[in-house]
Amino acid sequence: MDNLEKNVRLSSLYDLYKNLLTEKQRQYFEEYYFNDESLKEVAENFNVSRNAIYLSLKEVEEALEDFESALALKAKQDQRLDLLEKLKANADKDSLKIIEELEEI
């Protein structure tokens, strides 16, 4: 898995499981992954060491993967989206409207 794929996966997992993380973990993750800050910049923003940020981010990455292993919310979400795409391919006009409503949920 390349870096871009990893970041997309972590962002997806974060959206699903962010409420299971601590406030600090969320702040570090968002600064690094969403605001594109370097480890050094995040460390300076929070007045901690670069290593502390690095270790915290690694801990968050592991936690997100552990949550997904236990709960499989992303895997189930991906399966639902695949099934909706298959339904779309064979749906009539009325069914397409219902499928679009399901996708919005």
C-alpha positions as CSV (number, residue, x, y, z in Angstrom):
1,M,0.0,0.0,0.0
2,D,1.5,3.3,-1.0
3,N,1.5,6.4,1.1
4,L,-1.6,8.0,-0.6
5,E,-3.6,4.8,-0.2
6,K,-2.6,4.6,3.5
7,N,-3.6,8.2,4.1
8,V,-7.0,7.7,2.4
9,R,-7.6,4.5,4.5
10,L,-6.6,6.2,7.7
11,S,-8.8,9.2,7.0
12,S,-11.8,6.9,6.3
13,L,-11.1,4.9,9.5
14,Y,-10.7,8.2,11.4
15,D,-14.1,9.4,10.2
16,L,-15.7,6.2,11.5
17,Y,-13.8,5.8,14.8
18,K,-12.6,9.3,15.8
19,N,-15.0,9.4,18.8
20,L,-13.1,6.5,20.3
21,L,-9.8,8.5,20.4
22,T,-8.7,11.0,23.0
23,E,-9.0,14.8,22.3
24,K,-5.2,15.0,22.0
25,Q,-5.0,12.1,19.6
26,R,-7.7,13.7,17.4
27,Q,-5.9,17.1,17.4
28,Y,-2.6,15.5,16.5
29,F,-4.1,13.4,13.8
30,E,-6.1,16.3,12.2
31,E,-3.1,18.6,12.3
32,Y,-0.8,16.0,10.6
33,Y,-3.2,14.4,8.2
34,F,-5.8,17.0,7.4
35,N,-3.9,20.3,7.8
36,D,-0.7,18.7,6.2
37,E,1.5,19.9,9.0
38,S,4.9,18.2,9.5
39,L,5.8,16.3,12.7
40,K,7.9,19.3,13.7
41,E,5.1,21.8,13.1
42,V,2.6,19.8,15.1
43,A,5.1,19.4,17.9
44,E,5.7,23.1,18.0
45,N,1.9,23.9,17.9
46,F,1.4,21.7,21.0
47,N,4.7,22.4,22.7
48,V,5.8,18.7,22.8
49,S,8.6,16.8,21.2
50,R,8.6,15.6,17.6
51,N,9.0,12.1,18.9
52,A,5.9,12.4,21.1
53,I,3.9,13.4,18.1
54,Y,5.3,10.5,16.0
55,L,4.6,8.0,18.7
56,S,1.1,9.3,19.3
57,L,0.3,9.1,15.5
58,K,1.6,5.6,15.4
59,E,-0.6,4.7,18.3
60,V,-3.6,6.3,16.6
61,E,-2.9,4.4,13.4
62,E,-2.7,1.1,15.3
63,A,-5.9,2.0,17.3
64,L,-7.8,2.8,14.1
65,E,-6.8,-0.5,12.5
66,D,-7.6,-2.4,15.8
67,F,-11.1,-0.8,15.9
68,E,-11.6,-1.8,12.2
69,S,-10.5,-5.4,13.0
70,A,-12.9,-5.6,15.8
71,L,-15.9,-3.8,14.4
72,A,-15.4,-3.9,10.6
73,L,-17.5,-0.8,10.0
74,K,-15.4,0.3,7.0
75,A,-15.5,-3.2,5.4
76,K,-19.3,-3.3,5.9
77,Q,-19.6,0.2,4.5
78,D,-17.6,-0.8,1.4
79,Q,-19.7,-3.9,0.9
80,R,-22.9,-1.8,1.1
81,L,-21.5,0.7,-1.5
82,D,-20.5,-2.1,-3.8
83,L,-24.0,-3.6,-3.6
84,L,-25.6,-0.2,-4.2
85,E,-23.5,0.2,-7.4
86,K,-24.6,-3.3,-8.6
87,L,-28.3,-2.3,-7.9
88,K,-27.8,0.9,-9.8
89,A,-26.6,-0.9,-12.9
90,N,-29.9,-2.8,-13.1
91,A,-32.3,-0.4,-11.6
92,D,-35.3,1.4,-13.1
93,K,-36.0,5.1,-12.6
94,D,-38.0,4.7,-9.4
95,S,-35.4,2.3,-7.9
96,L,-32.6,4.7,-8.8
97,K,-34.2,7.4,-6.7
98,I,-34.4,5.1,-3.7
99,I,-30.8,4.0,-4.2
100,E,-29.6,7.7,-4.4
101,E,-31.5,8.3,-1.1
102,L,-29.7,5.3,0.5
103,E,-26.3,6.6,-0.7
104,E,-27.0,10.0,1.0
105,I,-27.6,8.3,4.4
